[in-house]
Amino acid sequence: MKESRRRRFFAVKARARILVRAVVDLVRIAKPASDQEAAVMHDHASLLYFLSLLFSVTGAFNAAVTSFAFSGLEYPIILVVAASIVVNYAAIIRMALCWRRERDDLRLIERMRGLFTCLGVGWGLLISLYAYYGPPERSTLLLGLATGVVSTPIVSVPSSVAYGFFIPSAILCVIAVSFVMSGADPFTAMAFTSFACYASVGIYLTNKTFSGRSEARAALQREIETVRVFLREYEEGSPDWLWEIDADGLIRKANSSMASAMGVSPADLQGRELQLLVTSDDHNERANLASRLRQRLPFRDLLVYLEQSGRKRWLRLTGHPIYNDRGSATGFRGIGRDVTIAHEADLRIAFMAKHDGLTGLLNRQSFLSTLADLTTRDRSFGLFLIDLDGFKSINDTYGHGVGDSLLQWVAQRIEQCFGSAAVVARLGGDEFAVLLPSLDRDQAVPLAQALISKLNQSFIGDNIIISPGASVGISLFPDHSRDHQKLMLQADLALYKAKEEGKRTASLFADWMEQEYHQRLSQEAELHRAITNGEIILAYQPIVDINTGSVVACEALARWQHPVRGLLMPSEFIATAERTDLMERLGELVLRIACRDAAGWEHRVQVNVNLSPRQLRRGQFLQLLAEALEESGLPASRLGIEVTENVLLDGDERTLQQLRDIRACGAKLILDDFGSGYSSLSYLQDIDVDGIKIDKGFTRKLNAPKVRAICRMVARLAMDLNIYVVAEGVEEPSQLEWLKLNGIPFAQGYLLGSPATRQPSRQAEYLA
């Protein structure tokens, strides 16, 4: 029980402390800690100044009048208290006037709190004296006066001053009305007391509302000041500038940045018409600006330009109409920026998006778009596809710098040859394209030949003289097709045919070229099916030691067992495979079959497999080789890889390294068709080989003294390099006898054995 009473006691004590703290906060005056609090205090002081003057005049008058109404002359104490109130009002007026001069808000509020507290005490005493000495018939006047005194602070701020007056006056008035006034009754006392409570709450709410509005106004003012600072800094340091025109479109606000952007002084800019100073590339754009200004329509980021000293300066304008309090338009206001550098950069980017960076011609995408657009019109034109001859070797020999200069030179020659009416583009690499309007069939090839003659002229760069040459393929609209993609294909087919005919020629598309193209596609599809369905078989042609007649190796040769056309030789399908990625699949198939077959031969002779340049480009051949040997169980020493000089001619260091790795894994590396290329001896210096095969073209001409001398030289070279040499294409006994007498120990040809699908015999057929 005691514990419960203790808890209630402490709870009441805590609430009392909270109440006391709240009352203290209401009457406390604190020095402002921020600009916003200072602004709120200034608002309080300003209102307090006006209220003090009003309260002082009306309060002094009421104190004097009511003192006589309540027989002040009979009771001097009433006159003394009334006089003290008037003196208090005089002090309040004096304090208010001092504030008007000094503007010390904190001092005013602190002094006014004391004066108003004294004033509250004075009015409370005066009303108590009225209640004590006043006749009963004055009770109504007394109640009205007490109510007025208690309610006066409701409209007063700040709360410290209002409650300074209210608390003493309300307490004394409640006592006077409840206990002192003659004829007082409980109902009157309760009604007046409840009104005093209402007045107390009213003071709090009034001050809270006023303070909230003051704080909001102070915050708004601070934001306005911040915006003004930003605008000032914006005008002084930002590349953007503010502009303003009046209702007639005349500039009435222009800073130095705007004047600088327009190339005039601020004084010259003032009063001039905005739309006359600023124009646009597009007349509609300028009309748009003038129209929006005239119709009072806002606009954003409107791009305009003006001429300044022969150069265009690009501007972006944003503006909106401004109106007065009556809703009438008074002009426009907005922001402008000089975007010359950025816009010119955008123009360059847009140009580069449509043009080749090296030559300045249209790029492939833009050219195809132009071609597609031309095919929608009913006007004839010719399409030329131009490809430089031997550009890769020029680039590799002289470097990319010379190659780039050559491409620029070619672009200039093409434009000079066809003139401004032609649309010229670089499609990529060394391939160019031209669209010629109104081109007749009879004019096409002569014009192309004239271009070829122009490109055959010598190009001189870095003290290097080059005659590049070119091939040209031509298709015509609408004679050949009305579809732009088909026109490109037809011109490409004609270009392919021009290169086949020896280069530096021009070819006009014909229908048979497309038929031939579709035949090639059909062949590719059939070969793909053949590789997939197992129609590729191998025949093995022996390589013979002509001194003993024994077979030392066999070359694996691919055959196509066509379901309709029968057995097809490599000459009928290898070219098709080389043109496509099928060569990789075909080479892989041949290697796997050859290793599997050789692993099962009774006679453990070497098997040779031809290697295409395409099989080395992806860099996966060594992995494939290892897989084939592992799957078949064939020792690497029984496998020979025959490569032609084309592999070395087209290869780079990665290709040469793959060839070295082939020997490193144990397989033999054999240089096939030796002597048919350009640089056989230099290739022997670059890589190590196990053997060389003399091209059958030399074997067939052994009756010629020069050919015999070459073959003897090759035999001596092979002996010095400690490698073996094989003569290909041996078909006559006399050829075999000459080879035997001149130290060439190995031979291959139909005389010694034809390619066969069966297991090779131990002995050559001719020498058996």
Summary of the structure (lengths in Angstrom):
residues: 768
radius of gyration: 55.0
end to end distance: 134.6
largest distance: 171.9
contacts: 2412
relative contact order: 0.04
helix: 58%
strand: 19%
